[in-house]
Amino acid sequence: MQNKYIIILLFTALSQSLFFPVSSHALFSIFGSRYQSVKPVNGEVAIPLKEINDGKAHYYSLNEHDSSIRFFVVKSKDNIFRAAFDACDVCFPEKKGYSQAGDYMICTNCGQKFHSTRINVLKGGCNPAPLMRKIVGNNLVITVSAIRSGILYF
């Protein structure tokens, strides 16, 4: 009898997820944030290259006052480290950001795909809003002022 209830519960949960999909951000809020908080030093955020060298998107946030400015960094197939706000000019009011599928970043709101090699190249529309960065030694460095410039998205 107990197995019957478990099967019914699983079926109900599965059918609900098909009819009422949950964004990836909602799932992260259940299991903890996907954003790693950064702590600036001398007006800069330094992210060790060895931590972001895997081709996967890594998500960060700068938390100041009552604001959380979110961004991601990814090493694209052409071996360039790229950075963008986890928002775009069009869908930012929904605050859903991007998820990664292989070499693409996908807008979690509208579903448009953007090849990782185009991040920091194209801007406007639903493209991930570019975030200026540079490599200094073994770190990807982003200035706090560059991060703060994206406050309007959040």
C-alpha positions as CSV (number, residue, x, y, z in Angstrom):
1,M,0.0,0.0,0.0
2,Q,2.9,2.4,0.8
3,N,4.4,1.8,-2.6
4,K,1.1,2.8,-4.2
5,Y,1.2,6.2,-2.4
6,I,4.9,6.8,-3.4
7,I,4.0,6.0,-7.1
8,I,1.0,8.4,-6.9
9,L,3.2,11.1,-5.4
10,L,5.9,10.7,-8.0
11,F,3.3,10.8,-10.8
12,T,1.7,13.9,-9.4
13,A,5.0,15.7,-9.1
14,L,6.0,14.7,-12.6
15,S,2.8,15.8,-14.1
16,Q,2.8,19.1,-12.3
17,S,6.3,19.9,-13.6
18,L,5.1,19.3,-17.1
19,F,2.2,21.6,-16.8
20,F,3.8,24.2,-14.5
21,P,7.5,24.3,-15.4
22,V,9.9,25.8,-12.8
23,S,12.8,28.0,-13.9
24,S,16.3,26.9,-13.1
25,H,16.6,29.9,-10.8
26,A,13.7,28.7,-8.7
27,L,15.3,25.3,-8.3
28,F,18.5,26.9,-7.2
29,S,16.6,28.9,-4.5
30,I,15.4,25.6,-3.1
31,F,18.9,24.1,-3.0
32,G,21.0,27.2,-2.4
33,S,22.2,30.0,-4.7
34,R,24.2,29.2,-7.8
35,Y,25.9,32.6,-7.3
36,Q,29.2,32.8,-5.5
37,S,29.6,36.1,-3.7
38,V,32.7,38.1,-4.7
39,K,34.7,40.3,-2.4
40,P,36.5,43.2,-4.1
41,V,40.0,44.2,-3.2
42,N,41.2,47.7,-4.1
43,G,38.2,48.2,-6.4
44,E,38.6,45.0,-8.3
45,V,37.3,41.5,-8.3
46,A,39.9,38.8,-9.2
47,I,38.8,35.3,-10.2
48,P,41.6,32.7,-10.5
49,L,41.7,31.4,-14.1
50,K,42.2,27.8,-12.8
51,E,38.7,28.0,-11.3
52,I,37.0,29.0,-14.6
53,N,39.1,27.1,-17.1
54,D,36.6,24.3,-17.7
55,G,34.2,25.8,-20.4
56,K,31.4,25.9,-17.9
57,A,29.6,29.1,-16.9
58,H,30.5,30.2,-13.4
59,Y,28.0,32.6,-11.7
60,Y,28.9,35.4,-9.3
61,S,27.3,38.2,-7.5
62,L,28.5,41.5,-6.0
63,N,26.3,42.3,-3.0
64,E,26.3,45.9,-2.0
65,H,23.8,47.7,0.2
66,D,20.4,46.2,-0.9
67,S,21.5,45.2,-4.3
68,S,22.9,42.0,-5.8
69,I,24.5,42.5,-9.2
70,R,24.8,39.1,-10.9
71,F,27.2,38.0,-13.7
72,F,28.8,35.0,-15.2
73,V,32.1,34.1,-16.7
74,V,32.9,31.4,-19.1
75,K,35.9,30.2,-21.2
76,S,34.6,29.8,-24.7
77,K,35.8,27.2,-27.3
78,D,38.2,29.8,-28.8
79,N,40.0,29.9,-25.4
80,I,38.8,33.4,-24.5
81,F,37.6,34.2,-21.0
82,R,34.3,36.0,-21.3
83,A,32.1,37.8,-18.8
84,A,28.5,39.2,-19.0
85,F,25.8,40.3,-16.7
86,D,23.3,37.5,-16.0
87,A,20.7,39.7,-17.7
88,C,19.9,41.3,-21.1
89,D,18.4,44.5,-22.3
90,V,15.1,42.8,-23.2
91,C,14.3,40.2,-20.5
92,F,16.0,41.7,-17.5
93,P,12.7,42.6,-15.8
94,E,11.9,38.9,-15.4
95,K,15.3,38.4,-13.5
96,K,15.8,34.9,-14.9
97,G,19.2,35.2,-16.4
98,Y,20.9,32.5,-18.5
99,S,21.6,28.9,-18.3
100,Q,24.2,26.9,-20.2
101,A,23.8,24.1,-22.7
102,G,27.1,23.0,-24.1
103,D,28.6,26.0,-26.0
104,Y,25.5,28.1,-25.7
105,M,24.1,30.4,-23.1
106,I,20.3,30.3,-23.2
107,C,18.0,33.1,-22.0
108,T,15.9,31.4,-19.3
109,N,13.0,33.8,-20.1
110,C,12.7,33.7,-23.9
111,G,14.8,30.6,-24.8
112,Q,17.1,32.4,-27.3
113,K,20.5,30.7,-27.6
114,F,23.8,32.6,-27.8
115,H,27.1,30.9,-28.7
116,S,29.7,31.5,-26.0
117,T,32.2,32.9,-28.6
118,R,29.8,35.8,-29.2
119,I,29.6,36.9,-25.6
120,N,31.4,40.3,-25.2
121,V,31.2,40.7,-29.0
122,L,27.5,41.3,-29.6
123,K,25.4,43.5,-27.3
124,G,21.8,44.7,-27.1
125,G,18.6,42.8,-27.6
126,C,18.6,39.5,-25.7
127,N,22.4,39.0,-25.9
128,P,24.0,38.7,-22.5
129,A,24.9,42.2,-21.5
130,P,28.8,42.5,-21.8
131,L,30.9,43.0,-18.8
132,M,34.4,44.4,-19.3
133,R,37.2,42.3,-18.0
134,K,40.9,41.7,-18.4
135,I,43.5,39.0,-17.6
136,V,46.1,40.0,-15.1
137,G,48.6,37.3,-14.2
138,N,46.6,34.2,-13.4
139,N,43.3,36.0,-12.7
140,L,40.4,37.3,-14.6
141,V,39.9,40.9,-13.2
142,I,36.7,42.9,-13.3
143,T,36.6,46.4,-11.8
144,V,33.8,47.1,-9.3
145,S,32.8,50.1,-11.3
146,A,32.3,47.9,-14.4
147,I,30.1,45.5,-12.2
148,R,28.2,48.5,-10.7
149,S,27.4,49.7,-14.2
150,G,25.0,46.8,-14.5
151,I,22.8,47.7,-11.5
152,L,20.0,48.8,-13.8
153,Y,19.4,45.1,-14.7
154,F,18.8,44.1,-11.1
